[in-house]
Amino acid sequence: MKRPAACLLILVIAGCAPWRPPESRTLPPAPSGLRAKVVTLARHLAGLPYHYGGGDIDGFDCSGLVHYVFHCFGIEVPRTARAQGRMQGRVANRLARPGDILAFRLKSGWHTAILVGKGRFVHAPGRGKRIRFEELNSWWKRRLKAVIDVVDQ
């Protein structure tokens, strides 16, 4: 399967100790294997701009971010948040692991993100904002509709 050149570029850069926003330095260590690679790439995309319909390093929307990260590792997921939220591979919320997709139901519709560990996730929050880390606090937990494991399928 062909991977976008930008994915490979980011992976090469990731091996060269890239600049990371200060917030990302406080995250717990990533898990091992493919999950670690998914989490590492997702973490390194923090700070890039939100762009409605975006699916590359020029800007992402929430589902574009999720699609891009997994596509870089040969894992195909749907392109829309709604379709991502309805994917096979659901696990109980309490069994969520870093690298899993989180699907939320918001007033504006579906929203997806990638769990990076210790109750934190990375997502593209909306217009005028940048990809960022967020706590899986009570507000988000009330809106969490699915945890999807696509790494171990």
Beta strands, then each sheet from edge to edge (+ up, - down):
strand 1: 55-56
strand 2: 59-60
strand 3: 90-91
strand 4: 101-106
strand 5: 109-117
strand 6: 120-123
strand 7: 132-135
strand 8: 144-148
sheet 1: 1+ 2-
sheet 2: 3+ 8- 4+ 5- 6+ 7-
end
